[in-house]
Amino acid sequence: MSKEYNFYVAWYVYIAESRFKHFYTGITNNPELRIIKHNSGKGSQMATQQGPFTLVYVSKEFPDKSSARKREVQIKRWTKSKKEKLIRGEWE
């Protein structure tokens, strides 16, 4: 008899602000842990050079990584001004 396991992992888009006031947009299944990793030097080259970071935005839950990635790509194309509106809750 085989067991079936159905694990649901929620994905999120997050925006972190660097000490230089630059935004870093990414995806993760644990936003708080991801910021800790960025701030400990584990992450992208940009993250290690521009940290420490503050988590300034976390999206709604996405059901899968692909959906979160699509939203991440969309947000990365936005201007800084539009990202700031999203962070303030003035944009969806």
C-alpha positions in Angstrom: 0.0 0.0 0.0 1.5 3.3 -1.0 0.9 6.6 0.8 0.0 9.7 -1.0 1.3 13.0 0.4 -0.2 16.3 -0.7 1.9 19.1 0.5 0.7 22.6 -0.2 3.4 25.2 -0.3 2.3 28.8 -0.6 4.6 31.2 -2.6 4.9 34.9 -2.1 6.4 37.9 -4.0 8.3 40.2 -1.7 10.0 43.5 -1.9 13.0 44.3 0.3 14.5 47.7 0.6 18.3 48.0 0.9 20.3 50.4 3.1 20.7 52.5 -0.1 16.9 52.7 -0.6 17.0 50.3 -3.6 14.3 47.7 -4.0 14.9 44.0 -4.5 12.0 42.0 -5.7 12.0 38.2 -5.4 9.9 35.1 -4.6 10.0 32.8 -1.7 7.9 30.4 0.4 9.1 32.1 3.6 9.6 35.9 3.3 11.0 36.4 6.8 13.5 33.7 6.5 14.5 35.0 3.0 15.3 38.4 4.4 17.4 36.8 7.2 19.3 34.9 4.4 19.8 38.1 2.4 21.1 39.9 5.5 23.5 37.1 6.3 25.1 37.2 2.9 23.3 34.2 1.4 21.5 35.3 -1.7 22.1 37.2 -4.9 25.3 39.2 -5.4 23.2 42.4 -5.3 21.8 41.3 -1.9 25.2 40.7 -0.4 26.6 44.0 -1.6 23.6 46.2 -0.7 22.3 44.8 2.6 21.1 44.9 5.2 17.5 44.7 3.9 14.2 45.5 5.3 11.1 43.6 4.2 8.7 46.2 3.0 6.1 44.2 1.0 4.7 40.7 1.0 2.1 39.7 -1.6 -1.0 37.6 -1.2 -0.4 33.8 -1.3 0.2 32.2 -4.7 -0.7 28.6 -5.1 2.5 27.7 -7.0 6.0 29.0 -7.8 5.1 29.7 -11.5 2.3 32.1 -10.5 4.5 33.9 -8.1 7.3 34.1 -10.7 4.9 35.7 -13.2 3.9 38.4 -10.7 7.6 38.9 -9.7 8.5 39.5 -13.4 5.6 42.0 -13.7 6.7 44.0 -10.6 10.3 44.0 -11.6 9.3 45.9 -14.8 7.6 48.6 -12.8 9.1 52.0 -12.0 10.2 52.7 -8.5 7.3 55.1 -8.1 4.8 52.3 -8.9 6.5 49.9 -6.5 6.2 52.5 -3.8 2.5 52.8 -4.4 2.2 49.0 -4.2 4.1 49.0 -0.9 1.8 51.8 0.5 -1.3 49.8 -0.6 -2.3 52.2 -3.3 -1.8 49.7 -6.1 -2.6 46.0 -6.6 
